Structure formats: structure tokens, C-alpha cells
Amino acid sequence: MPDVPFFGTEETIMSNTSTMPTGASGGRGHEFSRNGYAKAEVRDLKTSDFENANVHGHDDETIGTIKLLKLGTDGKITDAIIDVGGFLGIGAHTVVMPFEELTVLRATDGAAVRVYLDTTKARLEAMPHHDV
């Protein structure tokens, strides 16, 4: 299997065939909602929408920041590389999460994106470190 590049700053438009989970664990977990936000249409998102996006947990607390996105050979996002803790990426614990585990909401005015994950900061910190 060939190596797949990581992308964090490119304006790559996602495929129309991509799907978003109904919850942060691929439709099996918590349903996230927030006033003024609606579930994002994946076909309308670009990787730049996720640059340094905060990842929020159950109680809307910030549990990490998206560092990079990993694309499959088909051009679809497969994984999110998330920094947990640290300051501006320094001293952060980096983990990899399947993209399907994330729930993405976009502001109804179309400006902001919020990313949710059905876990806690402590659980992310307990995951194996991922070297980028």
C-alpha cells in the first residue's frame, strides 16, 4: 500500500461521495448540536476549514486541535491528526483519529466550523503518540 500524504494547508475540496457520521463515533455515539450551527455538508468543506480547528468534547470543552488531515488515495479524508495539550503545538501529545469519528458543524451563516469528538481530553492523552 503506497504512503498517503498528509495535508494541512491545501485547498483540497472533498468528494461529493464523502459522508459525515450522525455522531462522533460514526453514528454510534453522542449526537452533537449547538445553537447557530448545523451539520456540515462534506462536499462544501475544504481542508482549510479544519486548519487549527479546535476539537470539542461532550461538554463543549476544547480537547484538542486539528494539526493535519490524512487523505486516502481516492482523495477523501481518512484521518485527523490531533494535538492534545501543549501550547501552539509545542509539547503537544499528537494522536490520530479516523475522520469518521468526528462530527463537523458549520455556522448557519456559513462562516465558522466546529469539530466534535465523542471522547474526553484525558482519553486522547492516554492514546499512543503519533509521530508526524
C-alpha positions as CSV (number, residue, x, y, z in Angstrom):
1,M,0.0,0.0,0.0
2,P,1.5,3.3,-1.0
3,D,2.2,6.1,1.5
4,V,-0.5,8.7,1.6
5,P,0.4,12.3,2.1
6,F,-0.7,14.5,5.0
7,F,-2.4,17.7,4.1
8,G,-3.0,20.7,6.5
9,T,-2.9,23.8,4.4
10,E,-4.0,22.9,0.9
11,E,-7.4,23.9,-0.5
12,T,-8.5,20.4,-1.4
13,I,-12.2,20.0,-1.9
14,M,-13.7,16.8,-0.5
15,S,-15.5,14.4,-2.8
16,N,-19.3,14.6,-3.1
17,T,-19.4,10.9,-2.1
18,S,-18.0,11.5,1.3
19,T,-20.4,11.1,4.2
20,M,-20.5,12.6,7.7
21,P,-21.4,10.4,10.7
22,T,-24.5,11.2,12.7
23,G,-22.4,11.2,15.9
24,A,-18.8,11.5,16.8
25,S,-18.3,7.8,16.7
26,G,-19.6,7.1,13.2
27,G,-23.2,7.3,14.1
28,R,-22.9,5.1,17.2
29,G,-22.3,7.8,19.7
30,H,-23.3,11.2,21.0
31,E,-25.3,13.5,18.8
32,F,-23.7,16.9,18.9
33,S,-25.6,20.2,18.3
34,R,-25.1,23.8,19.0
35,N,-27.3,26.9,18.6
36,G,-26.5,28.7,15.3
37,Y,-24.8,25.6,13.8
38,A,-26.0,22.8,11.6
39,K,-24.4,19.6,10.5
40,A,-21.9,20.4,7.7
41,E,-22.3,19.2,4.2
42,V,-19.0,17.5,3.5
43,R,-19.0,18.4,-0.2
44,D,-18.9,22.1,0.8
45,L,-15.8,21.7,3.1
46,K,-12.2,22.2,2.3
47,T,-9.2,21.1,4.3
48,S,-8.5,24.8,5.1
49,D,-11.8,24.8,7.0
50,F,-10.0,22.5,9.5
51,E,-6.7,24.3,9.8
52,N,-6.0,24.6,13.6
53,A,-9.7,23.9,14.3
54,N,-10.4,23.2,17.9
55,V,-11.8,19.8,18.7
56,H,-14.6,19.8,21.3
57,G,-15.8,17.1,23.6
58,H,-19.1,16.2,25.4
59,D,-19.5,19.4,27.4
60,D,-18.3,21.7,24.6
61,E,-14.8,21.8,26.2
62,T,-11.8,22.1,23.9
63,I,-10.0,18.8,24.0
64,G,-7.5,19.3,21.1
65,T,-6.7,21.0,17.8
66,I,-6.6,19.5,14.3
67,K,-3.0,19.6,13.2
68,L,-3.2,17.8,9.8
69,L,-5.6,15.7,7.7
70,K,-4.6,12.5,6.0
71,L,-6.1,11.8,2.6
72,G,-6.6,8.4,1.0
73,T,-5.7,7.5,-2.5
74,D,-9.2,8.4,-3.5
75,G,-8.8,12.0,-2.2
76,K,-11.2,11.5,0.7
77,I,-10.1,12.4,4.2
78,T,-9.3,9.3,6.2
79,D,-7.8,10.5,9.4
80,A,-7.4,13.6,11.5
81,I,-4.1,14.2,13.3
82,I,-5.0,16.0,16.6
83,D,-2.7,17.8,19.0
84,V,-3.8,17.5,22.6
85,G,-2.4,19.9,25.3
86,G,0.8,21.9,24.7
87,F,1.0,25.4,23.6
88,L,0.9,26.3,19.9
89,G,1.9,22.7,19.1
90,I,4.9,22.7,21.4
91,G,4.8,19.9,23.9
92,A,1.5,18.6,22.5
93,H,0.6,14.9,22.6
94,T,-0.3,14.0,19.0
95,V,-2.9,11.3,18.2
96,V,-4.5,10.0,15.0
97,M,-8.3,9.6,14.8
98,P,-10.4,8.2,12.0
99,F,-12.2,11.1,10.3
100,E,-15.5,9.3,10.5
101,E,-15.3,9.6,14.3
102,L,-15.6,13.4,14.1
103,T,-18.8,15.4,13.8
104,V,-18.5,18.7,11.9
105,L,-20.9,21.6,12.4
106,R,-20.9,24.8,10.3
107,A,-22.4,28.1,11.5
108,T,-25.7,28.7,9.8
109,D,-24.2,31.9,8.4
110,G,-21.6,29.7,6.7
111,A,-18.5,31.2,8.4
112,A,-17.3,29.1,11.3
113,V,-16.7,25.3,11.6
114,R,-16.8,23.4,14.9
115,V,-15.4,19.9,15.2
116,Y,-16.7,17.5,17.9
117,L,-15.3,14.1,19.1
118,D,-17.2,11.7,21.4
119,T,-14.4,11.4,24.0
120,T,-12.5,13.4,26.6
121,K,-9.1,15.1,26.7
122,A,-7.9,12.5,29.2
123,R,-8.7,9.7,26.9
124,L,-6.9,11.4,24.0
125,E,-3.9,11.9,26.2
126,A,-3.9,8.2,27.1
127,M,-3.8,7.2,23.4
128,P,-0.5,6.2,21.8
129,H,1.6,9.2,20.5
130,H,1.5,9.6,16.7
131,D,4.7,10.8,15.1
132,V,4.0,13.0,12.0
